């Protein structure tokens, strides 16, 4: 499946905006991404395996709020990171 990476996380993927990955759920996808891009998962989920407040997932254009969201091999996963500041 294709995974679109937000610009704040490009440093973990060597500048890649999108990567190919596999996983039967968002949780498993993050494990696979972590194996390939160490440190990436921790920027997306916290120590209690909750999606961080500034992160959103969209699977085929629909927001996914849980890491147990099932995925298929042809899905497109977009990870969105909100910007903050003042």
C-alpha positions as CSV (number, residue, x, y, z in Angstrom):
1,X,0.0,0.0,0.0
2,X,1.0,3.6,-0.5
3,X,1.7,5.7,2.7
4,X,1.9,9.4,2.4
5,X,4.2,11.0,4.9
6,X,3.7,14.5,6.3
7,X,6.6,17.0,5.8
8,X,7.5,17.2,9.6
9,X,8.4,13.5,9.4
10,X,10.4,13.6,6.1
11,X,13.6,13.5,8.2
12,X,12.7,9.9,9.3
13,X,12.1,8.7,5.7
14,X,15.2,10.3,4.2
15,X,13.1,12.9,2.5
16,X,10.6,10.5,0.9
17,X,7.0,11.9,0.7
18,X,5.5,8.5,0.1
19,X,6.6,5.0,0.9
20,X,5.3,1.5,0.1
21,X,4.5,-0.6,3.1
22,X,2.3,-3.5,4.3
23,X,0.2,-4.2,7.4
24,X,-3.2,-5.6,8.1
25,X,-4.0,-2.7,10.4
26,X,-2.7,0.8,11.2
27,X,-0.9,-0.6,14.2
28,X,0.9,-3.2,12.2
29,X,1.7,-0.7,9.5
30,X,3.4,1.5,12.1
31,X,5.4,-1.4,13.3
32,X,6.6,-2.1,9.8
33,X,7.4,1.6,9.2
34,X,9.3,1.7,12.6
35,X,11.4,-1.3,11.5
36,X,12.4,0.6,8.3
37,X,12.5,4.1,9.7
38,X,13.5,4.0,13.4
39,X,11.9,6.7,15.5
40,X,9.0,7.4,13.2
41,X,6.4,5.5,15.2
42,X,7.1,7.4,18.4
43,X,6.3,10.7,16.6
44,X,2.9,9.3,15.6
45,X,1.8,7.4,18.7
46,X,2.5,8.0,22.4
47,X,3.8,5.6,25.0
48,X,0.3,4.3,25.7
49,X,-0.2,3.5,22.0
50,X,-2.6,6.4,21.5
51,X,-2.5,8.4,18.3
52,X,-0.9,11.7,19.2
53,X,-3.3,14.7,19.3
54,X,-1.6,16.5,16.3
55,X,-1.7,13.4,14.1
56,X,-4.6,12.2,11.9
57,X,-4.8,9.1,9.6
58,X,-6.9,9.0,6.4
59,X,-7.4,5.6,4.7
60,X,-8.6,6.0,1.1
61,X,-9.7,9.5,2.0
62,X,-11.7,8.6,5.2
63,X,-10.4,9.5,8.6
64,X,-9.3,6.6,10.7
65,X,-9.3,7.2,14.5
66,X,-8.2,3.8,15.8
67,X,-5.0,1.8,15.3
68,X,-7.0,-1.4,14.9
69,X,-8.4,0.0,11.6
70,X,-8.1,-2.9,9.1
71,X,-6.1,-2.2,5.9
72,X,-5.9,-3.9,2.6
73,X,-2.9,-4.1,0.2
74,X,-4.4,-1.6,-2.2
75,X,-5.2,1.0,0.4
76,X,-3.7,4.5,0.5
77,X,-2.8,5.8,4.0
78,X,-2.3,9.5,4.5
79,X,-0.7,10.6,7.7
80,X,-1.4,14.2,8.5
81,X,0.4,16.3,11.1
82,X,-1.2,19.5,12.3
83,X,1.0,22.5,12.6
84,X,0.9,24.5,15.8
85,X,2.6,27.5,17.3
86,X,1.8,31.0,18.3
